[in-house]
């Protein structure tokens, strides 16, 4: 049986190597998916961020993924061509609509 310290070191090494895996397969996984277009979606600014409005935005944009974002949401800076982000304020009113 290994002493605790070398065993923990080995475990940490194994876990850290998993974090170094290539993301190329993940980044191309959605490349064949729908492409989002946010032109012509300005009508939604000021509208309630409810299910009918979000469904209409998703359909009009051609996005494969709809990402509603509230005022306290934490947002990643990654880019996805198939994602529509809908930003809403504390009153649940849409403040911005962007692809990516």
N, C-alpha and C positions, 0 to 999 in steps of 0.2 A: 504494500500500500504506500502510495506517495505521501510525503509530508504535505500539509495544507497549502503552503506557499507555492511550491512548484505546480501543484494541481490547479490552483487559482490562476497562476500565470499562463498555464497551457490553455485553460478555458478562455481567458481574456484574449489570447492570441487567436484562437479559433473563431471567436465571435467577431474580432476586428477584421479578420480576413473575409468574412462574409459581407462586411460593409464595403469591401473593395471590388465587388463584382461589377462587371460592365453593365451599364444601363442601356446599351444600344438596342437590345431587343425590346425593352420597355418603351423607349422613345419612338421606335418605329411601329409599335403595335397599333397605334391609332392613326398612322399616316394614311391608311386606306379608308378611314372613316369619313363621315360627313365633314364638310368644311363650313365654318361659321362666317357669316357676313353681317356686320352690324350697321351697314348703310340703311337708312330709312327706318330706323327703330327709335328715332328721337321722340316720336309720339308718346312713348311710354314714360318719359320723364314727368314726374309729378303724379302718375297714376298709382293706384294701390298695388302692392306686390302680392296679389292674390293668385289663386290657381288659374282662373281663366286668362288673366293678363300674362302670366308666365308661360302658359301653354301657347298662347298666340305669339309671344316673342320667340319661343323655341322653334315653332313652325315657320315663322317668317325668316328667321336667321339661317335656317338649315343646319343648325348645330346638332351634334349628336349628344352633347352633354349640356345641361343647364345647371349653373352654379349660383343659387341665390345667396347673397352676402349681406348680413345685417351689420349694424354699426359696431357691434362688439366682436365680429368674426375676425379670426386670424387668417390671412390669405397668403398662400405661397406665391413665389414670383416665377414659377415655371410657366411655360407657354404650351398651349395645346390648340391647334388649329380648329379642332372640333368642339371647343367649349365656349359657351356664352355665359358671361358673368353679369349678374343683375344685382346692382348695389341698391340697398334700401336704407332709409334713415330710421330713427327711433319711432316715428309715426307710421312705419311700414309703407312709406311712399318711395317710389323708385327715384334715385338720384343720378344714376349712370347705368349705361348698358354698353358692355365692351366684349369683343371676342378675345380669346386668348386664354 
